[in-house]
């Protein structure tokens, strides 16, 4: 009986790792990278201070964002907390339902989860999100809104899922 319990526990651990390991690993790396970079910016740059990184094309600019991406809906802080919690719950619910070998989708969802949690931590900790990556091309008047690692992870994860879905759909039609 003791041997059966050990096998059952081991099987459950293996199943958990298979279903959630890559997802949680990617999400953890994304969350840590996001939080570390934000704390560095908060501790080294005054609010609205900017230092060039790649000429005048890329700079670190310390801003506080109470809204959504690109500072949309600046008074929606509580709503964005709820949305982040729902997104995280949906990802955690959906991930184990992916086919065992679908590591690309797990990585994409892990990026989204890590990004959502990174911005959620900021909102809960300080009531706003710290943004600092500022991309611009002054020669043509292009000035992208300031963003952070979490935002990048969410966007890259979303684009990856769209590309994966389109690729699979196209491959499926080609086989028919």
C-alpha positions in Angstrom: 0.0 0.0 0.0 2.8 2.4 0.9 4.4 1.7 -2.5 1.1 2.5 -4.3 0.8 5.8 -2.5 4.4 6.7 -3.6 3.6 5.8 -7.2 0.4 7.9 -7.1 2.2 10.9 -5.5 5.0 10.6 -8.1 2.5 10.3 -11.0 0.7 13.4 -9.7 3.9 15.4 -9.5 4.9 14.3 -13.0 1.5 15.2 -14.3 1.7 18.7 -12.6 5.1 19.3 -14.0 4.0 18.3 -17.5 0.9 20.5 -17.4 2.3 23.5 -15.6 6.1 23.3 -15.4 6.9 25.2 -18.6 4.1 27.6 -18.1 5.1 28.5 -14.6 8.8 28.5 -15.4 8.3 31.1 -18.2 5.8 33.1 -16.1 8.3 33.2 -13.2 11.2 34.4 -15.4 9.0 37.1 -17.0 7.7 38.2 -13.6 11.1 38.4 -12.1 12.6 40.2 -15.0 9.8 42.7 -14.9 9.9 43.3 -11.2 13.7 43.6 -11.0 13.9 46.1 -13.9 11.0 48.2 -12.4 12.7 48.3 -9.0 16.0 49.3 -10.6 14.2 52.1 -12.5 12.3 53.3 -9.4 15.5 53.4 -7.3 17.8 55.0 -9.9 15.7 57.4 -11.9 13.5 60.3 -10.6 9.9 60.3 -11.9 9.9 61.5 -15.5 13.7 61.4 -15.7 15.0 59.9 -18.9 18.4 58.6 -19.9 19.4 57.6 -23.4 20.2 54.0 -24.0 20.5 53.8 -27.8 21.0 57.4 -28.9 17.7 59.2 -29.0 15.9 56.1 -30.3 15.6 54.1 -27.1 15.7 55.6 -23.6 14.8 54.6 -20.0 12.2 57.0 -18.9 10.6 56.6 -15.5 6.8 57.1 -15.6 3.8 55.9 -13.6 0.8 54.5 -15.4 -2.6 54.3 -13.7 -4.3 53.1 -16.8 -4.1 50.2 -19.3 -1.5 49.8 -22.0 -0.4 53.1 -23.5 -2.0 54.9 -20.6 -5.5 54.3 -21.9 -8.3 54.6 -19.3 -6.2 56.3 -16.6 -8.9 55.9 -13.9 -9.5 52.2 -14.4 -7.0 50.9 -11.7 -9.5 48.6 -9.8 -10.9 47.3 -13.1 -7.5 46.4 -14.3 -6.8 44.5 -11.1 -9.9 42.4 -11.7 -9.1 41.9 -15.4 -5.5 40.7 -14.5 -6.9 38.2 -12.0 -9.4 36.9 -14.5 -6.8 36.6 -17.2 -4.4 34.7 -14.9 -7.2 32.4 -13.8 -8.2 31.6 -17.4 -4.6 30.9 -18.3 -4.1 28.6 -15.3 -7.4 26.9 -16.1 -6.7 26.5 -19.8 -3.0 25.4 -19.8 -3.5 21.8 -18.6 -6.0 21.3 -21.4 -3.4 21.9 -24.1 -2.0 18.8 -25.8 1.1 17.4 -24.0 3.5 18.4 -26.7 2.2 21.9 -27.3 5.2 23.7 -25.7 4.9 26.7 -27.9 1.4 27.6 -26.6 2.6 27.0 -23.0 5.5 29.5 -23.6 3.2 32.1 -25.1 0.7 31.6 -22.2 3.6 31.8 -19.7 4.7 35.1 -21.1 1.1 36.4 -20.9 0.7 35.1 -17.3 4.1 36.6 -16.2 3.2 39.9 -17.8 -0.3 40.1 -16.3 1.1 39.2 -12.8 4.0 41.7 -13.2 1.6 44.6 -13.7 -0.8 43.2 -11.1 1.9 43.3 -8.5 2.6 46.9 -9.3 -1.1 47.9 -9.1 -1.5 46.1 -5.7 1.8 47.4 -4.3 1.6 51.0 -5.4 -1.7 51.7 -7.2 0.0 52.2 -10.6 2.4 50.4 -13.0 6.0 51.6 -13.4 6.8 52.0 -17.1 10.3 52.8 -18.4 11.1 51.6 -22.0 10.7 54.6 -24.4 11.1 54.0 -28.1 11.0 56.9 -30.6 12.2 57.9 -34.0 12.5 61.7 -33.8 13.4 62.1 -37.5 9.8 61.1 -38.5 8.0 62.2 -35.3 7.4 58.6 -34.1 7.0 58.4 -30.3 5.8 55.1 -28.9 4.1 55.2 -25.4 6.4 54.2 -22.6 6.1 50.5 -21.6 7.7 47.8 -19.5 8.8 44.2 -19.6 5.4 42.9 -18.5 3.7 44.8 -21.4 6.3 43.3 -23.8 5.6 39.8 -22.5 1.9 40.2 -22.9 2.2 41.5 -26.4 4.8 38.9 -27.5 2.7 36.1 -25.9 -0.5 37.3 -27.6 1.2 37.6 -31.0 2.8 34.2 -30.6 -0.6 32.6 -29.9 -2.2 34.3 -32.9 0.7 33.1 -35.2 0.6 29.6 -33.7 -3.2 29.4 -34.3 -3.0 30.7 -37.8 -0.1 28.4 -38.6 -2.0 25.4 -37.2 -5.2 26.4 -39.0 -3.3 26.8 -42.3 -1.5 23.5 -41.8 -4.8 21.8 -41.0 -6.4 23.1 -44.2 -3.4 22.0 -46.2 -3.7 18.4 -44.9 -7.4 18.2 -45.8 
